Amino acid sequence: MAKSPTTYIALFRGINVGGNKKLPMAKLREVCEALGFASVRTYIQSGNLAFRSVLDQASVEQKIEQAMKQEFGFHAGVIARTAKQWRAIVKASAFPDAAEERPKFLHLGLSKQKPAKGCVAKLEEYAKLDERIALKGDALWVDFAGGAGRSKLTPAVLDRAVGSTVTLRNWRSVQAISKLLDAVETS
């Protein structure tokens, strides 16, 4: 009996930033369809992808990363979650007040591997602009109350503290990705 497909989101780290690692979304959709993914959708140029696949989560990440290297000549870190996982993460937002008051400054961070113990304490050492940090399950929440641009919580700091690659999305993008999942599931 064939396995029924699972709906996933896949978030890329560091593409189409400052003219580096250029990845056109139309081409990304085409590549993912060639991998056998169904109902492939993207949201904005920073690499937010939703689709269906019969592969497991680790295989989805690996297949996309290999395809990016082969098609575009660079490594692009990919972090995938099932639709069910994503919805549970979003529902458990650590800072609902920030989601209402400053949705561009509330960020959800997902890591390639389970976050290291003590990562929040390590990150709080860098929180100099009234940032609030919380870990709920495997989701890192950062309220950049003083603005993300001047924060000392850089991608490198996040990666070191968490122990693996982290990618962040602001609350507005989180909401848009949730709608993208809905579109995939109803297609």
N, C-alpha and C positions, 0 to 999 in steps of 0.2 A: 504494500500500500504506500502510495506517495505521501510524503510529509507535506502538510499544508503550510503555505508561506506565512512568515511572520512579518509584521510591519516594523520597520526600523527608522531611526534617524541616525545620520552619520555627520559628525561635525569635524571639519578640517581645522588644522592649526597652522596659521601663518601663510595663507595663500592670498594673492592679490593685495598684498600690503606694500605700499611704497614702490610699486612697479616690479616687485619680486615675486617669483613663483606664480607667474600668470597662468590662470586656469579658467578659461571661458566656461560658463555654466552650461551652455548648449552642448559643448563638446563633452563636459563631464556627464551630462545625462546620456549622451550617445554611448560613451564608454561603459557606463553602468548598465545600460540596456544590453550591450554586447556581453557583459558578464552574466546575463540571465536575470537581472533584477527587473521587477515589474512595477508599473505605475510610478516611475521615477519622477520626482519633483525637486526643484531647488528653490532656495530663498536667498536673495541678494548675493553679491559677489564674494562674500567671505567664506563660502563653502558650507552651506547647510543643505543637507540632502535628506529626503524621505523616499522610501521605496518598500517593496515587498521582496522577500527572498526566502528560500528554503534552507539557506545556510545558517549555521549558528553565529553568534555575535563575534567571536574571535575570528572565524573564517571570513566574515563580511569585512572586518577591518583589514585583515591580511590581503584579501583579494583586491580591495580598492587601493591600498597602498602600493601593491605590486603593479596594478594597472597604471597608476599615476607615474610611477618610475619609468615604466615601459613607454607610455604614451607621451609624457611631457618631460622626461629626463631629470626629474627631481623627486626627492622624498617629501611626501606630505603626510604628516601624522594624522590619523583618523581615529576618532573615538565614537563608537556606536553604542546605542541603547535601543531596546525594544520600545514600542509605543507604550506598552504597559509600564515599563520602568520609567520612561520619560514622564508620563502623566502622574505617577506617584511622586516623583521628584518635584515636579512643578506644584503639585497640591501641597507639599510640605515646605513651601517657601519659608525660610528662616526669618525673613524681615518683611512681613506684609505691609507694614507702614511705609517702608521705602518703595515697595511696588506701587503704592498709591501716590506718594509724594514726589518721588524722583525715579521713575522707571528707567531712565537712561543710565542711572548710577548704580542701580542694583544689578549685580552680575551673578550668574550661575556658572560655576566652574566644574567641569567634568574631567576626570583624569583617566589616563590609559590603564592604570592599575589602581588597586585599592589604596586610598590615601594613607600615608604613614601615621602611626600613632604620634600624637604630640604636634601634628602639623599646624594646628590652629595657634598654639602657643608660640611656635616659631614665627608664624606670620604676624602675630600681634606685635612682635618686636619691631616690625617695619611699619606698623599702622600709626602714622604720625599726623594724619589729616582727618581724624575722627572716623576712620574706617571701622566698620563692625564686621567680624568674621565668624562664621559658624560652619560646622560640618554636620550634615544630617544624612545619615547613611553614607553613601559614597559621593554625595553632592556637596561641593564647597560653595558657600554663599558669601559674597563680599558686597557690603554696602559702602560704596565709595562716596560717602557723604560730602567730602571735600573735593570731589572730582577725581576721575581716574587718571587724567593726564599728568598730574603732578605727584601722584602716589608713588611711594617707594615699593609698593607691591607689584613689581615688574613680572613679566612672564618667567624670567630666570629665577627670581626669588620664589615664585609659586611652585615651579618645577622642583627646585631643591627641597623645599619644605614638605611638599606632598610626596616626593620620591618618584615621580614619573611625569610625563608630559601632561599639562593641563591646558584646556582651552576654555575661554570665557565667552558668554553671551549675555548681553544686557536683557533686562526684563521685557522690553518691547520685542526683541528678537525671539525670546523664549515663547512669548505669546504667539508670534507669527509662525514659529516652528510647530507649535501645537496645532494651529489651523492647517498647516501643511500636512501633518499626520492625518487630520480629519479628511482632507481631500484625497489622500492616498487610499484611506480605508473605504471611502465611498465611491471610488472609481472602479 
